Amino acid sequence: MNELLRVAGVDEAGRGPLAGPVVVAAVVFPPGRAPINGLDDSKRLTAAKRELMYPRILERASAWAIEVVDVEEIDARNILQATLHGMRCVVARVHAQADEIRIDGNIVPSGLPCAATAWVGGDARCRRIMAASILAKVTRDRIMLALDAEYPQYGFASHKGYGSPGHLAALRTHGPCPAHRRSFAPVQAAQIEQTTLGF
């Protein structure tokens, strides 16, 4: 990497779950080595480690942005388009402070205000993308903890909205709540079952 470039990393958290938002983040560090030790793909870090690194990233980034794309947007656009929308939003907020944009994955959203490159496995290869993945994951986990307090019957605090056996069982028992993605097949099936049973 050119050490004189200001690189923005972009990543998301929450494309796969059945409930809750998808969260996209972008992080720009000053030129040179990222000024934080211990950066890694957020999935390889413990929740405590991610929480520890979150404020350090905000403090040491030269620019950052977080976009929470809600369930209504996901259902209206589909999860891929909702994620790409979130990426456009964060890139629009940081691109003036960056010379290069790197987006985790294999798709560069259309309509960006600047050039960008897709980095497959970027959250394991680029420290800026690692930092973005941590911001996105911590933000989303905090949202899911708040949803757990609001809808405790689903166990969001433990599975964060993913389709775990316990979550699927709760869906069958209680039907979906407002936090669930109605466009996802298991949620649709649970809703149909509840309707059929007369709940």
Z-matrix of the N, CA and C atoms (Angstrom, degrees):
N
C 1 1.459
C 2 1.517 1 110.25
N 3 1.319 2 118.13 1 136.80
C 4 1.450 3 122.61 2 174.01
C 5 1.528 4 108.86 3 -63.20
N 6 1.343 5 115.96 4 117.04
C 7 1.461 6 120.02 5 -173.40
C 8 1.531 7 112.58 6 -69.00
N 9 1.339 8 117.21 7 -12.64
C 10 1.451 9 120.07 8 -179.11
C 11 1.525 10 112.92 9 -91.67
N 12 1.327 11 116.46 10 -6.71
C 13 1.459 12 120.25 11 -178.31
C 14 1.525 13 111.62 12 -83.75
N 15 1.320 14 114.93 13 143.48
C 16 1.463 15 120.92 14 170.69
C 17 1.536 16 106.53 15 -93.65
N 18 1.332 17 115.88 16 111.85
C 19 1.471 18 121.05 17 -173.99
C 20 1.522 19 109.87 18 -105.23
N 21 1.326 20 115.99 19 132.29
C 22 1.463 21 121.61 20 172.68
C 23 1.517 22 109.10 21 -101.67
N 24 1.319 23 116.56 22 129.38
C 25 1.457 24 122.22 23 173.02
C 26 1.516 25 109.93 24 -102.02
N 27 1.326 26 116.71 25 140.63
C 28 1.473 27 122.21 26 -178.71
C 29 1.525 28 109.04 27 -128.80
N 30 1.324 29 116.78 28 132.68
C 31 1.468 30 120.82 29 176.84
C 32 1.520 31 108.99 30 -151.28
N 33 1.332 32 114.98 31 167.60
C 34 1.464 33 121.12 32 -178.84
C 35 1.518 34 110.53 33 -128.61
N 36 1.313 35 115.30 34 164.96
C 37 1.464 36 122.48 35 172.52
C 38 1.515 37 108.04 36 -138.17
N 39 1.334 38 116.34 37 132.98
C 40 1.457 39 119.63 38 172.00
C 41 1.504 40 116.56 39 100.41
N 42 1.328 41 118.77 40 29.04
C 43 1.470 42 118.51 41 175.74
C 44 1.527 43 111.50 42 -73.09
N 45 1.332 44 117.59 43 -34.12
C 46 1.454 45 121.01 44 -171.82
C 47 1.513 46 117.88 45 -86.89
N 48 1.324 47 120.36 46 -23.58
C 49 1.462 48 120.07 47 -174.84
C 50 1.523 49 114.33 48 -63.10
N 51 1.327 50 114.59 49 163.25
C 52 1.461 51 122.27 50 178.18
C 53 1.526 52 111.85 51 -90.03
N 54 1.326 53 116.78 52 -9.38
C 55 1.462 54 120.51 53 -175.90
C 56 1.520 55 109.78 54 -145.95
N 57 1.320 56 114.25 55 157.59
C 58 1.453 57 120.32 56 177.29
C 59 1.512 58 113.14 57 84.93
N 60 1.340 59 116.28 58 171.39
C 61 1.452 60 120.96 59 -176.33
C 62 1.523 61 112.08 60 -78.90
N 63 1.326 62 115.14 61 169.34
C 64 1.456 63 120.95 62 162.41
C 65 1.523 64 105.31 63 -101.72
N 66 1.332 65 116.23 64 137.14
C 67 1.460 66 121.43 65 -175.89
C 68 1.520 67 108.69 66 -118.23
N 69 1.323 68 116.67 67 131.64
C 70 1.459 69 122.47 68 179.74
C 71 1.524 70 108.22 69 -119.01
N 72 1.335 71 116.45 70 139.73
C 73 1.461 72 120.80 71 179.15
C 74 1.522 73 110.51 72 -133.84
N 75 1.312 74 115.22 73 153.61
C 76 1.465 75 122.40 74 173.32
C 77 1.519 76 108.20 75 -131.84
N 78 1.325 77 116.40 76 141.59
C 79 1.465 78 122.01 77 179.58
C 80 1.517 79 109.23 78 -135.21
N 81 1.320 80 116.32 79 131.58
C 82 1.458 81 122.78 80 172.59
C 83 1.521 82 107.54 81 -116.52
N 84 1.327 83 117.42 82 125.36
C 85 1.453 84 122.13 83 171.25
C 86 1.524 85 109.23 84 -103.76
N 87 1.327 86 117.95 85 157.06
C 88 1.464 87 119.73 86 174.52
C 89 1.535 88 110.51 87 -58.83
N 90 1.332 89 118.00 88 160.93
C 91 1.469 90 120.25 89 179.18
C 92 1.521 91 111.88 90 -54.96
N 93 1.324 92 115.47 91 150.57
C 94 1.462 93 120.89 92 -178.93
C 95 1.506 94 111.36 93 100.67
N 96 1.319 95 116.18 94 -167.57
C 97 1.461 96 121.43 95 -178.61
C 98 1.517 97 110.16 96 -65.50
N 99 1.331 98 115.84 97 138.93
C 100 1.467 99 120.36 98 177.21
C 101 1.527 100 109.24 99 -55.75
N 102 1.352 101 118.00 100 129.47
C 103 1.467 102 121.25 101 -169.72
C 104 1.526 103 114.31 102 -82.18
N 105 1.323 104 117.60 103 37.47
C 106 1.460 105 121.72 104 -179.81
C 107 1.524 106 108.61 105 -140.76
N 108 1.307 107 116.59 106 128.35
C 109 1.465 108 120.59 107 174.91
C 110 1.524 109 109.91 108 -84.30
N 111 1.343 110 115.64 109 150.23
C 112 1.459 111 120.41 110 174.21
C 113 1.507 112 115.21 111 87.79
N 114 1.338 113 117.86 112 6.13
C 115 1.468 114 118.95 113 177.43
C 116 1.517 115 110.72 114 -63.57
N 117 1.324 116 115.55 115 141.72
C 118 1.462 117 121.58 116 178.35
C 119 1.524 118 107.20 117 -161.27
N 120 1.319 119 115.32 118 170.55
C 121 1.456 120 120.26 119 171.68
C 122 1.531 121 107.67 120 -54.46
N 123 1.323 122 117.09 121 131.66
C 124 1.468 123 120.44 122 -175.27
C 125 1.523 124 112.19 123 -56.95
N 126 1.339 125 117.47 124 -29.45
C 127 1.468 126 120.30 125 -178.42
C 128 1.523 127 111.70 126 -69.96
N 129 1.318 128 117.84 127 -18.81
C 130 1.463 129 121.39 128 179.69
C 131 1.521 130 113.00 129 -91.45
N 132 1.327 131 116.59 130 -5.46
C 133 1.456 132 121.28 131 -178.40
C 134 1.523 133 110.34 132 -104.34
N 135 1.316 134 116.30 133 149.62
C 136 1.458 135 119.75 134 174.75
C 137 1.524 136 109.65 135 -71.31
N 138 1.321 137 115.71 136 161.31
C 139 1.462 138 120.03 137 178.04
C 140 1.524 139 110.54 138 -58.91
N 141 1.330 140 116.98 139 -40.03
C 142 1.464 141 120.46 140 -179.92
C 143 1.527 142 111.29 141 -64.50
N 144 1.319 143 116.56 142 -40.38
C 145 1.466 144 120.64 143 179.41
C 146 1.528 145 110.41 144 -66.59
N 147 1.332 146 117.40 145 -41.03
C 148 1.461 147 120.12 146 177.71
C 149 1.522 148 111.23 147 -62.37
N 150 1.325 149 116.83 148 -42.99
C 151 1.462 150 120.12 149 178.77
C 152 1.521 151 111.24 150 -63.48
N 153 1.321 152 117.03 151 -35.23
C 154 1.465 153 121.71 152 178.68
C 155 1.527 154 110.72 153 -67.12
N 156 1.323 155 116.11 154 -38.90
C 157 1.460 156 120.08 155 -175.49
C 158 1.523 157 112.80 156 -81.40
N 159 1.313 158 117.29 157 -23.68
C 160 1.473 159 121.29 158 -176.45
C 161 1.532 160 112.54 159 -53.31
N 162 1.348 161 119.30 160 -55.62
C 163 1.471 162 117.78 161 -178.81
C 164 1.521 163 112.88 162 -66.96
N 165 1.330 164 117.50 163 -29.05
C 166 1.466 165 119.57 164 177.97
C 167 1.528 166 110.57 165 -64.90
N 168 1.333 167 115.68 166 -40.30
C 169 1.467 168 119.55 167 179.04
C 170 1.528 169 109.97 168 -64.18
N 171 1.317 170 117.56 169 -46.16
C 172 1.462 171 120.67 170 179.61
C 173 1.526 172 111.12 171 -60.62
N 174 1.324 173 116.37 172 -39.00
C 175 1.466 174 121.19 173 -176.80
C 176 1.528 175 111.74 174 -70.50
N 177 1.330 176 116.86 175 -37.05
C 178 1.462 177 119.96 176 -170.80
C 179 1.527 178 113.88 177 -100.94
N 180 1.317 179 117.34 178 -9.02
C 181 1.469 180 120.18 179 176.37
C 182 1.526 181 109.62 180 -72.99
N 183 1.312 182 115.84 181 144.10
C 184 1.468 183 119.39 182 173.55
C 185 1.525 184 110.86 183 -81.44
N 186 1.335 185 116.66 184 -20.84
C 187 1.467 186 122.13 185 173.18
C 188 1.519 187 108.18 186 -159.85
N 189 1.321 188 116.34 187 148.85
C 190 1.466 189 120.89 188 176.49
C 191 1.525 190 108.70 189 -156.10
N 192 1.317 191 115.04 190 158.40
C 193 1.463 192 120.95 191 177.72
C 194 1.523 193 108.73 192 -153.17
N 195 1.328 194 115.71 193 145.60
C 196 1.463 195 122.58 194 176.60
C 197 1.519 196 108.42 195 -131.52
N 198 1.320 197 116.36 196 132.36
C 199 1.465 198 121.79 197 177.94
C 200 1.525 199 109.17 198 -123.79
N 201 1.329 200 116.78 199 124.08
C 202 1.456 201 123.02 200 176.22
C 203 1.521 202 107.93 201 -100.00
N 204 1.325 203 116.34 202 115.01
C 205 1.467 204 121.42 203 -179.49
C 206 1.527 205 107.19 204 -100.68
N 207 1.314 206 116.70 205 114.06
C 208 1.463 207 120.56 206 -168.60
C 209 1.531 208 112.60 207 -78.71
N 210 1.310 209 113.97 208 172.59
C 211 1.462 210 121.48 209 -175.74
C 212 1.526 211 111.74 210 -60.67
N 213 1.328 212 116.99 211 -39.05
C 214 1.472 213 120.00 212 -179.91
C 215 1.533 214 110.80 213 -61.28
N 216 1.320 215 115.69 214 -39.91
C 217 1.472 216 120.50 215 178.53
C 218 1.526 217 110.54 216 -67.42
N 219 1.325 218 116.35 217 -41.03
C 220 1.469 219 120.80 218 178.26
C 221 1.520 220 110.56 219 -60.90
N 222 1.324 221 116.72 220 -46.19
C 223 1.462 222 120.04 221 -178.61
C 224 1.529 223 112.17 222 -68.39
N 225 1.319 224 116.49 223 -32.07
C 226 1.463 225 119.87 224 -179.30
C 227 1.533 226 112.06 225 -75.75
N 228 1.334 227 116.94 226 -37.75
C 229 1.465 228 120.96 227 -172.42
C 230 1.527 229 113.12 228 -99.24
N 231 1.316 230 119.25 229 -29.66
C 232 1.459 231 132.70 230 -165.27
C 233 1.526 232 107.83 231 91.43
N 234 1.316 233 116.58 232 158.85
C 235 1.467 234 120.03 233 -168.45
C 236 1.529 235 112.35 234 -66.34
N 237 1.323 236 117.50 235 -37.39
C 238 1.465 237 118.79 236 179.25
C 239 1.518 238 110.88 237 -64.39
N 240 1.325 239 117.03 238 -49.53
C 241 1.460 240 119.97 239 -178.11
C 242 1.536 241 111.51 240 -66.56
N 243 1.325 242 117.28 241 -33.50
C 244 1.467 243 120.33 242 176.44
C 245 1.525 244 110.39 243 -65.16
N 246 1.340 245 116.32 244 -40.18
C 247 1.461 246 120.50 245 178.26
C 248 1.521 247 110.76 246 -65.74
N 249 1.321 248 116.95 247 -44.37
C 250 1.469 249 120.46 248 179.16
C 251 1.529 250 110.88 249 -63.73
N 252 1.330 251 116.44 250 -36.43
C 253 1.463 252 120.80 251 175.05
C 254 1.529 253 110.18 252 -60.33
N 255 1.332 254 116.73 253 -45.70
C 256 1.460 255 120.33 254 177.76
C 257 1.521 256 112.41 255 -60.61
N 258 1.329 257 116.15 256 -38.30
C 259 1.466 258 120.14 257 178.30
C 260 1.525 259 111.08 258 -64.93
N 261 1.327 260 116.80 259 -41.46
C 262 1.468 261 119.60 260 177.09
C 263 1.536 262 110.36 261 -59.50
N 264 1.309 263 115.86 262 -41.57
C 265 1.467 264 120.34 263 -177.66
C 266 1.526 265 111.67 264 -62.79
N 267 1.344 266 117.34 265 -46.66
C 268 1.472 267 118.37 266 -177.13
C 269 1.523 268 111.57 267 -72.73
N 270 1.334 269 117.16 268 -36.80
C 271 1.468 270 119.29 269 177.50
C 272 1.524 271 110.17 270 -62.89
N 273 1.324 272 117.19 271 -40.24
C 274 1.469 273 120.69 272 179.13
C 275 1.522 274 111.57 273 -59.91
N 276 1.331 275 117.20 274 -29.50
C 277 1.465 276 120.60 275 -176.36
C 278 1.525 277 113.48 276 -87.82
N 279 1.338 278 118.65 277 -17.35
C 280 1.474 279 119.12 278 -177.46
C 281 1.522 280 114.24 279 -119.33
N 282 1.317 281 118.82 280 -10.51
C 283 1.469 282 118.65 281 -169.15
C 284 1.524 283 113.25 282 -63.35
N 285 1.339 284 117.41 283 -27.47
C 286 1.465 285 119.19 284 179.42
C 287 1.526 286 112.11 285 -67.94
N 288 1.328 287 116.83 286 -19.71
C 289 1.468 288 121.16 287 178.83
C 290 1.528 289 112.47 288 -100.46
N 291 1.337 290 117.54 289 9.03
C 292 1.473 291 120.84 290 -175.68
C 293 1.525 292 110.46 291 -130.19
N 294 1.336 293 114.67 292 148.09
C 295 1.461 294 121.17 293 174.95
C 296 1.521 295 111.65 294 -96.78
N 297 1.321 296 116.14 295 -19.20
C 298 1.462 297 121.07 296 -177.43
C 299 1.520 298 108.58 297 -147.49
N 300 1.328 299 116.45 298 140.57
C 301 1.464 300 122.56 299 178.41
C 302 1.522 301 108.53 300 -116.07
N 303 1.327 302 116.50 301 126.47
C 304 1.464 303 121.52 302 176.55
C 305 1.523 304 108.34 303 -119.54
N 306 1.327 305 115.35 304 124.49
C 307 1.466 306 121.58 305 -176.58
C 308 1.519 307 109.10 306 -112.85
N 309 1.317 308 116.98 307 126.60
C 310 1.464 309 120.49 308 178.39
C 311 1.526 310 110.03 309 -64.23
N 312 1.335 311 116.24 310 135.03
C 313 1.452 312 120.35 311 177.56
C 314 1.518 313 111.75 312 114.96
N 315 1.321 314 115.65 313 -162.79
C 316 1.465 315 120.49 314 -175.56
C 317 1.531 316 113.37 315 -119.28
N 318 1.346 317 116.89 316 13.51
C 319 1.460 318 120.48 317 -178.70
C 320 1.525 319 109.40 318 -129.75
N 321 1.317 320 115.63 319 132.28
C 322 1.462 321 121.36 320 169.13
C 323 1.527 322 107.43 321 -101.19
N 324 1.324 323 118.78 322 121.52
C 325 1.467 324 119.88 323 -178.82
C 326 1.526 325 111.50 324 -59.62
N 327 1.312 326 115.92 325 145.94
C 328 1.458 327 119.69 326 173.04
C 329 1.519 328 109.03 327 -75.24
N 330 1.310 329 115.87 328 160.68
C 331 1.453 330 120.45 329 174.16
C 332 1.511 331 115.58 330 76.35
N 333 1.333 332 118.14 331 18.76
C 334 1.463 333 119.79 332 177.01
C 335 1.529 334 109.67 333 -74.14
N 336 1.332 335 117.54 334 152.59
C 337 1.468 336 120.29 335 179.75
C 338 1.521 337 113.34 336 -80.24
N 339 1.349 338 117.29 337 3.76
C 340 1.457 339 121.46 338 -177.20
C 341 1.524 340 108.31 339 -158.82
N 342 1.323 341 115.80 340 171.92
C 343 1.461 342 120.17 341 176.38
C 344 1.528 343 110.22 342 -73.45
N 345 1.328 344 115.99 343 151.27
C 346 1.461 345 121.64 344 178.01
C 347 1.517 346 108.55 345 -151.54
N 348 1.335 347 116.02 346 159.78
C 349 1.459 348 121.11 347 176.30
C 350 1.515 349 109.44 348 -125.53
N 351 1.338 350 115.18 349 146.05
C 352 1.469 351 121.46 350 176.43
C 353 1.523 352 108.62 351 -89.48
N 354 1.312 353 115.90 352 134.70
C 355 1.465 354 122.48 353 179.51
C 356 1.525 355 108.91 354 -118.73
N 357 1.318 356 117.53 355 102.47
C 358 1.464 357 121.09 356 175.97
C 359 1.526 358 107.93 357 -66.36
N 360 1.327 359 116.18 358 128.74
C 361 1.462 360 120.17 359 -176.82
C 362 1.509 361 112.99 360 67.63
N 363 1.334 362 116.00 361 24.35
C 364 1.457 363 120.23 362 -176.17
C 365 1.512 364 114.22 363 -62.03
N 366 1.340 365 116.89 364 -28.34
C 367 1.467 366 119.20 365 -179.54
C 368 1.524 367 112.26 366 -71.08
N 369 1.332 368 117.58 367 -6.23
C 370 1.465 369 121.45 368 173.51
C 371 1.527 370 111.46 369 -110.76
N 372 1.358 371 117.73 370 -4.51
C 373 1.459 372 121.35 371 -172.68
C 374 1.521 373 114.01 372 -119.00
N 375 1.312 374 117.74 373 -27.24
C 376 1.466 375 121.72 374 -172.71
C 377 1.527 376 109.34 375 -122.63
N 378 1.333 377 116.54 376 124.03
C 379 1.459 378 120.39 377 -175.07
C 380 1.531 379 112.29 378 -67.62
N 381 1.332 380 117.13 379 -28.48
C 382 1.461 381 119.31 380 175.98
C 383 1.527 382 110.85 381 -68.72
N 384 1.324 383 116.00 382 -39.58
C 385 1.470 384 119.42 383 176.94
C 386 1.524 385 110.00 384 -68.00
N 387 1.333 386 117.59 385 -38.74
C 388 1.470 387 120.63 386 175.84
C 389 1.526 388 110.25 387 -56.45
N 390 1.332 389 116.58 388 -46.08
C 391 1.463 390 120.55 389 -179.47
C 392 1.529 391 110.65 390 -62.70
N 393 1.332 392 116.46 391 -41.61
C 394 1.466 393 119.53 392 177.80
C 395 1.520 394 111.10 393 -63.51
N 396 1.334 395 116.93 394 -38.53
C 397 1.465 396 119.98 395 -179.88
C 398 1.525 397 110.76 396 -64.14
N 399 1.333 398 117.09 397 -35.09
C 400 1.463 399 120.74 398 179.14
C 401 1.525 400 110.48 399 -68.96
N 402 1.333 401 117.35 400 -45.24
C 403 1.474 402 119.57 401 177.71
C 404 1.517 403 111.13 402 -59.57
N 405 1.334 404 116.59 403 -43.72
C 406 1.461 405 119.85 404 -178.67
C 407 1.528 406 111.13 405 -65.80
N 408 1.319 407 117.08 406 -45.08
C 409 1.469 408 121.20 407 -177.24
C 410 1.526 409 111.77 408 -65.80
N 411 1.331 410 117.35 409 -45.58
C 412 1.466 411 120.13 410 -179.44
C 413 1.529 412 110.33 411 -63.87
N 414 1.321 413 116.52 412 -44.13
C 415 1.465 414 119.97 413 179.09
C 416 1.519 415 110.57 414 -59.28
N 417 1.317 416 116.26 415 -46.32
C 418 1.465 417 119.49 416 -178.04
C 419 1.530 418 111.44 417 -66.71
N 420 1.323 419 117.43 418 -42.37
C 421 1.465 420 119.72 419 179.45
C 422 1.521 421 111.36 420 -60.88
N 423 1.330 422 116.97 421 -38.65
C 424 1.471 423 119.83 422 178.00
C 425 1.531 424 110.68 423 -63.78
N 426 1.316 425 116.28 424 -39.85
C 427 1.469 426 120.25 425 177.70
C 428 1.525 427 110.36 426 -63.11
N 429 1.343 428 116.59 427 -42.63
C 430 1.458 429 119.75 428 -178.67
C 431 1.532 430 111.38 429 -67.78
N 432 1.321 431 118.23 430 -31.81
C 433 1.465 432 120.51 431 175.22
C 434 1.528 433 110.45 432 -66.00
N 435 1.332 434 116.41 433 -39.34
C 436 1.461 435 120.07 434 177.10
C 437 1.532 436 110.42 435 -65.80
N 438 1.335 437 116.88 436 -39.37
C 439 1.471 438 120.02 437 177.57
C 440 1.521 439 111.32 438 -67.32
N 441 1.323 440 117.28 439 -31.29
C 442 1.463 441 120.81 440 177.04
C 443 1.531 442 110.72 441 -63.86
N 444 1.333 443 115.71 442 -38.82
C 445 1.471 444 118.94 443 178.06
C 446 1.527 445 110.98 444 -67.11
N 447 1.330 446 116.36 445 -31.18
C 448 1.460 447 120.91 446 -178.89
C 449 1.528 448 112.21 447 -81.62
N 450 1.322 449 115.68 448 -35.63
C 451 1.474 450 121.53 449 -178.23
C 452 1.535 451 109.29 450 -130.18
N 453 1.324 452 118.05 451 69.96
C 454 1.470 453 120.74 452 -171.87
C 455 1.519 454 114.55 453 -65.52
N 456 1.331 455 117.65 454 -18.45
C 457 1.463 456 119.95 455 -175.37
C 458 1.538 457 112.97 456 -69.04
N 459 1.332 458 117.90 457 -13.57
C 460 1.473 459 119.86 458 -176.10
C 461 1.526 460 113.82 459 -97.53
N 462 1.326 461 118.09 460 -16.05
C 463 1.456 462 120.09 461 178.90
C 464 1.522 463 115.10 462 74.04
N 465 1.337 464 116.60 463 32.28
C 466 1.461 465 119.99 464 -177.26
C 467 1.529 466 113.18 465 -57.87
N 468 1.325 467 117.63 466 -29.87
C 469 1.465 468 120.30 467 -178.23
C 470 1.519 469 111.91 468 -62.61
N 471 1.312 470 117.05 469 -30.89
C 472 1.465 471 119.67 470 -176.96
C 473 1.517 472 113.04 471 -88.77
N 474 1.333 473 117.42 472 -43.66
C 475 1.474 474 118.92 473 -174.36
C 476 1.523 475 113.74 474 -105.98
N 477 1.342 476 117.63 475 -5.14
C 478 1.474 477 123.38 476 176.73
C 479 1.528 478 113.10 477 57.43
N 480 1.333 479 116.56 478 26.86
C 481 1.455 480 120.03 479 176.01
C 482 1.517 481 115.21 480 94.04
N 483 1.335 482 117.62 481 -6.68
C 484 1.463 483 120.10 482 178.01
C 485 1.535 484 110.14 483 -70.54
N 486 1.322 485 115.45 484 162.42
C 487 1.462 486 120.61 485 -173.44
C 488 1.509 487 113.75 486 -82.57
N 489 1.313 488 117.26 487 58.06
C 490 1.461 489 121.71 488 177.27
C 491 1.528 490 109.75 489 -70.22
N 492 1.337 491 118.87 490 160.89
C 493 1.469 492 120.39 491 177.17
C 494 1.524 493 112.77 492 -54.46
N 495 1.341 494 116.24 493 -41.08
C 496 1.455 495 119.58 494 179.72
C 497 1.515 496 112.51 495 -65.28
N 498 1.321 497 116.13 496 -39.47
C 499 1.460 498 119.94 497 178.87
C 500 1.528 499 111.07 498 -66.59
N 501 1.332 500 116.51 499 -43.66
C 502 1.462 501 120.29 500 178.97
C 503 1.525 502 111.38 501 -62.90
N 504 1.330 503 116.14 502 -38.21
C 505 1.459 504 119.90 503 177.85
C 506 1.525 505 110.63 504 -65.18
N 507 1.342 506 116.97 505 -41.37
C 508 1.464 507 120.52 506 178.64
C 509 1.527 508 110.93 507 -65.30
N 510 1.328 509 116.15 508 -37.16
C 511 1.461 510 120.10 509 176.76
C 512 1.529 511 111.24 510 -61.49
N 513 1.330 512 115.63 511 -43.42
C 514 1.469 513 119.35 512 179.79
C 515 1.524 514 110.92 513 -65.49
N 516 1.327 515 116.62 514 -35.79
C 517 1.459 516 120.89 515 -177.28
C 518 1.528 517 112.01 516 -76.33
N 519 1.319 518 116.19 517 -45.73
C 520 1.461 519 120.65 518 -170.91
C 521 1.531 520 113.93 519 -105.89
N 522 1.329 521 117.45 520 -13.02
C 523 1.452 522 119.09 521 -172.11
C 524 1.519 523 109.89 522 74.35
N 525 1.330 524 118.13 523 172.71
C 526 1.469 525 120.52 524 -177.94
C 527 1.524 526 112.50 525 -74.90
N 528 1.326 527 114.95 526 153.09
C 529 1.460 528 122.25 527 173.95
C 530 1.537 529 108.13 528 -107.04
N 531 1.322 530 119.23 529 176.80
C 532 1.467 531 120.19 530 -178.99
C 533 1.522 532 114.76 531 -60.39
N 534 1.321 533 118.15 532 -18.87
C 535 1.462 534 120.95 533 -179.90
C 536 1.524 535 112.87 534 -81.46
N 537 1.328 536 117.95 535 -9.91
C 538 1.463 537 120.55 536 -177.35
C 539 1.528 538 111.92 537 -82.83
N 540 1.335 539 114.30 538 149.62
C 541 1.459 540 122.21 539 179.76
C 542 1.529 541 108.75 540 -86.74
N 543 1.302 542 115.95 541 104.81
C 544 1.464 543 120.25 542 -175.50
C 545 1.533 544 112.77 543 -66.61
N 546 1.311 545 117.92 544 -18.81
C 547 1.466 546 121.26 545 -179.66
C 548 1.523 547 112.88 546 -82.22
N 549 1.337 548 118.04 547 -5.05
C 550 1.457 549 121.55 548 -179.51
C 551 1.531 550 109.41 549 -91.94
N 552 1.326 551 116.40 550 135.47
C 553 1.467 552 121.90 551 -171.02
C 554 1.530 553 114.04 552 -55.55
N 555 1.338 554 121.07 553 -46.34
C 556 1.477 555 118.58 554 -179.38
C 557 1.532 556 112.94 555 -62.30
N 558 1.326 557 116.89 556 -32.58
C 559 1.465 558 120.23 557 177.77
C 560 1.528 559 110.04 558 -70.98
N 561 1.322 560 116.50 559 -42.12
C 562 1.464 561 120.40 560 176.26
C 563 1.527 562 110.94 561 -59.32
N 564 1.341 563 115.86 562 -43.42
C 565 1.465 564 120.09 563 -179.39
C 566 1.523 565 111.11 564 -62.80
N 567 1.336 566 116.37 565 -41.16
C 568 1.467 567 119.73 566 179.48
C 569 1.519 568 110.88 567 -66.46
N 570 1.316 569 116.83 568 -37.57
C 571 1.462 570 120.37 569 179.38
C 572 1.528 571 111.24 570 -66.52
N 573 1.321 572 115.51 571 -41.65
C 574 1.471 573 120.27 572 178.08
C 575 1.527 574 109.85 573 -63.67
N 576 1.331 575 115.42 574 -41.58
C 577 1.477 576 119.22 575 -179.09
C 578 1.531 577 110.30 576 -63.82
N 579 1.339 578 116.78 577 -42.84
C 580 1.448 579 119.84 578 178.68
C 581 1.524 580 111.90 579 -62.74
N 582 1.340 581 115.49 580 -40.41
C 583 1.470 582 120.37 581 178.51
C 584 1.515 583 110.99 582 -64.80
N 585 1.340 584 116.13 583 -42.20
C 586 1.464 585 121.66 584 -178.34
C 587 1.534 586 110.53 585 -64.77
N 588 1.343 587 114.73 586 -37.36
C 589 1.456 588 119.13 587 -178.40
C 590 1.525 589 112.36 588 -81.86
N 591 1.324 590 116.01 589 -7.70
C 592 1.473 591 119.90 590 176.13
C 593 1.493 592 115.01 591 85.40
N 594 1.360 593 117.66 592 20.95
C 595 1.469 594 119.61 593 178.25
C 596 1.513 595 110.29 594 -81.01
